[in-house]
């Protein structure tokens, strides 16, 4: 095995472990049942979307793969910002109870 292949495998494993740990703590550190439900939903959608992106990167021919980053780079930040606003709204609602 060459260093590039080993680096790719190790990097992928570390990235997957980091994603799992981040998802776990995002769900664990919620304040109430509605927020926890929202985080599980958004985490599931996120994992599916990233898996779809990686699948499309795998099947798309090389010179066209870079075009996949355009919608990914636009949709991801918008989704994060909107998700954070919804989560904060849920936290405020659950505080008032």
C-alpha positions in Angstrom: 0.0 0.0 0.0 1.2 3.5 -0.7 1.1 6.5 1.6 -1.8 8.1 -0.3 -4.1 5.2 0.0 -3.2 4.8 3.7 -3.8 8.5 4.3 -7.1 8.3 2.5 -8.3 5.4 4.5 -7.1 6.8 7.9 -8.6 10.2 7.0 -11.9 8.8 6.1 -12.1 6.7 9.3 -11.2 9.7 11.4 -13.7 11.9 9.6 -16.4 9.3 10.1 -15.6 8.9 13.8 -15.6 12.7 14.2 -19.0 12.9 12.5 -20.4 10.2 14.8 -19.1 11.9 17.9 -20.4 15.3 16.8 -23.8 13.9 16.1 -23.9 12.1 19.4 -23.1 15.2 21.4 -25.4 17.4 19.4 -28.2 15.2 20.3 -27.1 14.5 23.9 -26.7 18.2 24.7 -30.3 19.2 23.9 -32.5 20.7 26.6 -35.9 19.1 25.9 -37.8 16.5 24.0 -38.8 18.8 21.1 -35.2 20.0 20.6 -33.9 16.4 20.8 -36.5 15.3 18.2 -35.4 18.2 16.0 -31.7 17.4 16.3 -32.3 13.7 15.5 -34.3 14.8 12.4 -31.7 17.3 11.2 -28.8 14.9 11.9 -30.5 12.1 9.9 -31.1 14.5 7.0 -27.5 15.7 7.2 -26.0 12.2 7.2 -28.2 11.3 4.2 -27.3 14.5 2.3 -23.5 14.0 2.9 -23.8 10.3 1.8 -25.6 11.4 -1.3 -22.9 14.1 -2.0 -20.1 11.5 -1.6 -22.0 9.0 -3.8 -22.4 11.7 -6.5 -18.7 12.6 -6.2 -17.9 8.9 -6.7 -20.0 8.4 -9.9 -19.5 11.8 -11.5 -16.6 11.9 -14.1 -13.5 13.7 -12.9 -13.7 17.1 -14.6 -17.3 17.6 -13.6 -17.0 16.7 -9.9 -16.0 20.3 -9.0 -19.5 21.4 -10.1 -21.0 19.4 -7.3 -19.4 21.8 -4.8 -21.4 24.7 -6.0 -24.8 23.5 -4.7 -23.1 21.9 -1.7 -21.3 25.1 -0.8 -24.5 27.1 -1.0 -27.0 24.7 0.6 -24.8 23.7 3.5 -24.3 27.1 5.1 -28.0 28.1 4.5 -29.1 24.9 6.2 -26.8 25.4 9.1 -28.0 29.0 9.7 -31.6 28.1 9.3 -31.3 25.0 11.6 -29.6 27.1 14.3 -32.4 29.6 14.2 -35.0 26.9 14.5 -33.1 25.2 17.4 -32.8 28.6 19.2 -36.6 29.1 18.7 -37.3 25.7 20.1 -35.0 26.4 23.1 -36.8 29.6 23.9 -40.2 27.8 23.6 -39.1 25.1 26.0 -37.6 27.6 28.5 -41.0 29.4 28.7 -42.7 26.1 29.8 
